[in-house]
Amino acid sequence: MTLQDVAREAGCSPMAVSLALRDSPRVAADRREEIKAVAARLGYRPNPLVSAWVATRRRRNRSGAGTIALLSKFDEPMSQWRERREFYSDFYDALRERTEVLGFRLEEIPTHGPGRPDGARLTQILRARGIQGVLLMPGGGTDREFPAVDWQHFAVVVAGFHGREMPMHRTAANFHAAVGEVLVRLEARGYRRIGMYLPRSLDFDQSYLLSGRFLSWQQTQPESNRVPMLVGKVAVTIQEFQRWVRRERPDCVLSYHHHPGEWLQAMGLRVPDDIGYVVVPRWHPTTAAGIETNRRALAHTTVNLLVRELFLNHRGLPSAPEVVFIGGCWCEGDSIRPPEPGLGTVTEAGSVGSNVPTGPLRTKKKTPAESGDPRRGLE
């Protein structure tokens, strides 16, 4: 069964059949459904390899069709940054790397600042240039909205939970699984009163994946071991943190940054003898234990998802948006007690990537109860 057979049966040209099967708006919606019905009745199945090859040739022969627009919300374009920025610079480089490997070109289009186009104007610009694929860059604050583009003309994918008011395919780091991985490992090492602190804005930006997983785990713990979360309005200050530690007395802390070591030592507490801490996500170079976000895989998957939509000729906001989570990797560190010899690795089912330690395991150090007054630094 060939494309020509379907065309004869449907009373149209092979080109019309091809367009209808790719959901092209160049064929009226009711006519598309008629042609699809004929193809289904005849048992026609397109060759996916041929379809991909044809789509590639079509893209190369159309001006702008090989360009993917990257909409960003930073105060200045990423190309003008004088210094590399945590996470975002690596993510941007990986986006460009993947688009080039797949035969596309990535072009940043800043959307905030003086003279930036509104949604209607940006729609005109993208269509005039023949650009059909759009990526929404994370960063710039979830309180900033992307321009109200007429998305029916484009395939679009967003990285992270920006633009959450729009039903779009998106990718995100799996912080839910990351927190679960950390909790399982800490419990295996004897920690019981595990606490978490983070700013409210970060929790919102990550769609409550961090706090949601932590709070659900707490419900499985004895009430005496449930340490209330410390949530800062903006950022948690050293004063807030130290008051919380003195009041709640956690034996290990889940942190979103690398300050706890300094803040705990300033209280006279020894890490990890008196108290431990784990960093999620582990972005900075550090010796602390934590989950490292695989930003390169996150960027590559974001591009892959968009290219899939382009090859399938899907345009507009999807009726069933997908969220693709990317796992991270557990990294051993000197901020917590090492695992007991012979226990091997411990992981939560379905959680983040590799469980292989990044460095040699150290000899177990004494716990606070073994090394002296457990109230050290908490007076």
WOSUL-V324905 format. One record per residue. RES is the residue in one small letter. SS is DSSP state (a for helix, b for strand, c for the rest). Layout:
res->{RES;RES}
ss->{SS;SS}
This chain:
res->{m;t;l;q;d;v;a;r;e;a;g;c;s;p;m;a;v;s;l;a;l;r;d;s;p;r;v;a;a;d;r;r;e;e;i;k;a;v;a;a;r;l;g;y;r;p;n;p;l;v;s;a;w;v;a;t;r;r;r;r;n;r;s;g;a;g;t;i;a;l;l;s;k;f;d;e;p;m;s;q;w;r;e;r;r;e;f;y;s;d;f;y;d;a;l;r;e;r;t;e;v;l;g;f;r;l;e;e;i;p;t;h;g;p;g;r;p;d;g;a;r;l;t;q;i;l;r;a;r;g;i;q;g;v;l;l;m;p;g;g;g;t;d;r;e;f;p;a;v;d;w;q;h;f;a;v;v;v;a;g;f;h;g;r;e;m;p;m;h;r;t;a;a;n;f;h;a;a;v;g;e;v;l;v;r;l;e;a;r;g;y;r;r;i;g;m;y;l;p;r;s;l;d;f;d;q;s;y;l;l;s;g;r;f;l;s;w;q;q;t;q;p;e;s;n;r;v;p;m;l;v;g;k;v;a;v;t;i;q;e;f;q;r;w;v;r;r;e;r;p;d;c;v;l;s;y;h;h;h;p;g;e;w;l;q;a;m;g;l;r;v;p;d;d;i;g;y;v;v;v;p;r;w;h;p;t;t;a;a;g;i;e;t;n;r;r;a;l;a;h;t;t;v;n;l;l;v;r;e;l;f;l;n;h;r;g;l;p;s;a;p;e;v;v;f;i;g;g;c;w;c;e;g;d;s;i;r;p;p;e;p;g;l;g;t;v;t;e;a;g;s;v;g;s;n;v;p;t;g;p;l;r;t;k;k;k;t;p;a;e;s;g;d;p;r;r;g;l;e}
ss->{c;c;a;a;a;a;a;a;a;a;c;c;c;a;a;a;a;a;a;a;a;c;c;c;c;c;c;c;a;a;a;a;a;a;a;a;a;a;a;a;a;a;c;c;c;c;c;a;a;a;a;a;a;a;a;a;a;a;a;a;c;c;c;c;c;c;b;b;b;b;b;b;c;c;c;c;c;a;a;a;c;c;c;c;c;c;c;a;a;a;a;a;a;a;a;a;a;a;a;a;a;c;c;c;b;b;b;b;b;b;c;c;c;c;c;c;c;c;a;a;a;a;a;a;a;a;a;a;c;c;c;c;b;b;b;b;c;c;c;c;c;c;c;c;c;c;c;c;c;c;a;a;a;c;b;b;b;b;b;c;c;c;c;c;c;c;c;c;b;b;b;b;b;c;a;a;a;a;a;a;a;a;a;a;a;a;a;a;c;c;c;c;c;b;b;b;b;b;b;a;a;a;a;a;a;c;c;c;a;a;a;a;a;a;a;a;a;a;c;c;c;c;a;a;a;c;c;c;c;b;b;b;c;c;c;c;c;a;a;a;a;a;a;a;a;a;a;a;c;c;c;b;b;b;b;c;c;c;c;a;a;a;a;a;a;a;c;c;c;c;c;c;c;c;c;b;b;b;b;b;c;c;c;c;c;c;c;c;b;b;b;b;c;c;a;a;a;a;a;a;a;a;a;a;a;a;a;a;a;a;a;c;c;c;c;c;c;c;c;c;c;c;b;b;b;b;c;c;b;b;b;c;c;c;c;c;c;c;c;c;c;c;c;c;c;c;c;c;c;c;c;c;c;c;c;c;c;c;c;c;c;c;c;c;c;c;c;a;a;a;a;c;c;c;c;c;c;c;c}
